[in-house]
Amino acid sequence: MKTLNLTWHHIRRSPFQSLAAFFSIAVSFFILNFFILTNRGLSNVLNYFETKPEITIFLKDGLDQNTVESVQKELASYPGIKEIRFISKEKAFSLYKEMNKDNPSLTETVTASILPASFEVSAYNPKILEVIAQNYSAKNEIVDEIVYQKDIISSLLNWTKIVRRSGISLILISVAITFMMIFTLMGMKINNRRDEIKTSRLLGASKFYVKKPFLTEGLIYGISGASTGFLLSFLLFYYFKNPVNNFFQPITFISAPGIYELVLFSAELCLGILIGLTASWLGAKRYIKW
């Protein structure tokens, strides 16, 4: 209790420096947690597309029924085909109207005749879809366009790499700034209490005894900053849960809170304690030499 009272006295004597250390840790953990939760959502999106391999082959206008049936039989001859769905012009128009039922202006000038018929092909093995995409991309006389989710997956992977690299860079920079700020802050506070510490040492106090208030102060910064950063990012993320999940339907980008968040909070709290204690211990070790 005496150590806590002394630590609180140290914090109150330099409130602006203490707030700067607290906010630097809070911002670092806000960025860390926001990055982790965003990365989790992107992983859900990638898993969705990777487990639902599909290719859409849009047909040229004016093809007769025999040609369409021939294309369907040829597609069915590929090994590992899971399902082949033929979307006629009328069906495509019906789906288009359903997708835009809340915006009638988009359906007023659209008719079934201007929408292409298509085949939607899903397979158990995505490699089969690559073969189909390559074979049919050359059949310009019957195929108008091919949409293959491999392109989507590749784009998502690129964006995921960018997010991960940017997030890791921001985290490393913010943690380094936080570490140096606590380290420097402890050095300033120790220098301000140089005479007080020397007197305590002359009276028989151990080095650990005079370092303990500074270590406790770093511990408080680590716990309070990590908790605040986690809580703010958690509340912000889950405040926008419904609109974000609606945007990514049918994929759940933000999952309901559960054990994952509890484990994540525990891990970040331990990391905050580690940063606060390590920075304050190194600062005390560097400046308390008497």
N, C-alpha and C positions, 0 to 999 in steps of 0.2 A: 504493500500500500504506500509506503514511504517513497518507493521508486516511482510509482505512478503519479503521486503528488508532485514530485520533483520534475518529472517529465512534462506534466501539464503546465507547470510553472515555466519551463523552458519554451513550450509552445506559445504560451500567452505573451512572453516577453518579446517574441519576434513573430507576430501573427501573419504578416504579409509573406515572409519567407516560408512559413509553415503552410499557408494556403497555396503558395506556388508549388510546393512539393506535393501536396495533396491533389491538386488539380492536374498536375503532370501525370501522376499515376492513374487518376480517374480517366483521363483522356486516352492514355495508352491502353487501358483495359476496355474502354468503350470501343476503340478501333479493333482490338483483338477479338472481342466477343462478336461484334458486328460482322467481321470478316469470317469467323467460324460459322455463324448462322447462315450467312449468305452462301458460303461454300457448300454447306449442307443442302440448301435449297437447289443449287446448281447441280449437285450430285443426284438429287431426286429427279431433276429434269433429264439428265443424261441417262439414268437408269431406265426411265420410262421409254425413251426412244430406242435404247439398245435392246430392251426386252420386247419391243413391238416393231420388229423390222417390217417395212412395207414400202412398196413402190407403186406409184400411180402413173399409168400410161394413158395419155390423152390422145384420142384418135382424131384423124383428119375428118372434116365434114364430107358427106357424100358417099361414104363407104356402104356397100350393100350388106345385106344380112349374112350372106355366105362368107364374106371376107371377115366380118366380125366374129362369126362362129369359128372360122379357121384360126383366127388369132387366139381365141379362148382355148381351143384344143391344143394349140402349140404351147401355150403357157402352162396348161395342165400336164404336159409331157415332161416338164422339168422336175427333177427329183427334189423332195423336201418341201414341196409347195403345201402351205397350210390352208389357204383359202384364196379363191378368186371371185371378186365381186364386180359385176358389170353395172356401171352407172350410166343409164341412158340419159339423153338430153332432158327428158321430162323429169326423171328422178333428180338430175343435177339442179334443175330449176326449182323443184320442190325443196331440196336441201338448202338452196340459196335463199329462198323465201323464209325458211325456218330460221336460218342464221341471222337474217336481217328483219325479223318481224317487228322489232322495236324501232326500225327506221324505214318507214314505207317509201321514202323518196328514193332509196336505192333500188327498189324493185319495180318502180313505175315504168322505167324505160327498158327493162330487161325482159326478154322472152326466152322460151326454151330453145328456140332456133339458133340463138347466138352462143349458147353454152355448148362445150364439146362433150361428147360421150367419152367414157374412160373405163379402164380396168384398174381395180385396186387389188394388188397381189401381195399377200403376206406369206412368209416362209419361216420354217423352223431354223434355217441356217441363213444368216445374212449374206454369206458368200454367194448363194444362189441368186440373190437379188442383184448382186454386182454383175454376174454373168448375163442376167436378163437385161439389165440396163445397158451393158455394152452391145449386146446383140440387137436390141431394138432401137438404139440410138442411130443405127445406120439405115433403118427402114423408114426413110423420109416420105415414102409414098403412102404409108398408112399411119405413121406416128407423127403427131404434131409437137408433143413435148413429153418429157419424162421427168417426174419429180421423185427423187430418191432421198430418203431420210439420211442417207450417209452424208449428204451435203450439210444437212441440219446438224448432225452429230459432230461433223468436223468443225463447223462454225461454233457450236457450243463448247467444244474442246478448246478451241482457240480463245474464246472469251473466258472460259474457266481458267486457262493458263494465265491470261492477262490479270484476272481478278486475284488469283493466288499470288502471282509475283508482286503485284502492286500491294496487296495486303501484307505479305511477308516483309516487303521493304518498309512500309509504313510502320509495322509493328517493331521491326528491328531499330528503326530510327527513333521512334517514340520511347522505346524501352531504354535505348542508349542515352537519350536526353534526360529521361527520368532518373536513371542511375547516376549520371554525372551531377544532376541537380541536387539529389539527396547527399551524394558524396561531398559536394562543395558546401552545401548548407551545413552539414555536420562539422566540416572544417571551420567555417565561420563561427559557429556557435561555440566550438571548443576554444578557438582563439579568444573569443569574447569572455570566456570563463577560465582563461589560463591561470590567473592568480588563485581563483577559487579551487581549481583542480590541484595546483601545486600545494596549497594549504592542506587539502584533504590527504594528499600523498604523504606530506610531512607528519601528519597526525596518525599515519599508519594504515590509511585506506589502500586497498589493493588496486591494481590497474583495472581489473574487471569491475570493481565497485564503482570507480569513477566513469567507466565506459557504459555501465548498465543503463543509466537514464537515456543516453544517446541511442543505444540499441533498442530500447523500448520505444523511443520516439520513431525510429525507422520502422519498427513493427507496427505501430499505430498507423503510420502513413500507408504501409503496404495493405493492411486489413481494410481500412476505411476507403482508400482509393480504389482497390480492386472490387470491393463490394458496390461502391457507387457506380463505377464504370460498367460493371455487369448489369446492375439494376436498370440503369438508364437505357442501355442498348436493348435489354430484354423487353422493357416496357415499350420502347419505340417500335421494335420489331413486331411485337404481338398486338400493338395498337393498329397496325396496318395489315394484320393477318388476313382478314376477310377480303379486302380489295386486291391484295397481292395474289391470294389463292384463286380468286375469281378470274384474274388476268391469265393465270397459268393453267386454268382448267383444261383437262381433268387431273392435272398433276397437282399434288399437294406440295407447294413450295415451302410453306411454313407449317410444320407439324405442331400438334397440340403439345403443350408443356408436359414433361414427364421425367423419367429417371435421367435421361440424357442431359437435361438442363441442370439437374441437381449435381450430377457428376462433373459437368462443365464448371459450375460455380465453385465446387470444392477444389478442382484443379487450378482454377484461376486465383482462388484465395491463397492456395499454397504458393503459387508463383509470386503473388503480391508480397506475401510474407518473406519469401526468399530474396526478392529484389530489395525490399526495405531493409532487411537484416544485413544482407551482404554489403549494400552500399554504405550503411551506417557503420558497420564493423570495420570496413576498409578505411572509411574516413577517420574513425576513432583511432585505428591502429596507426594511421599515417601521422596524425597530429598529436596524439598523446604519447610522448616519448619520455616523459619525466615521471 
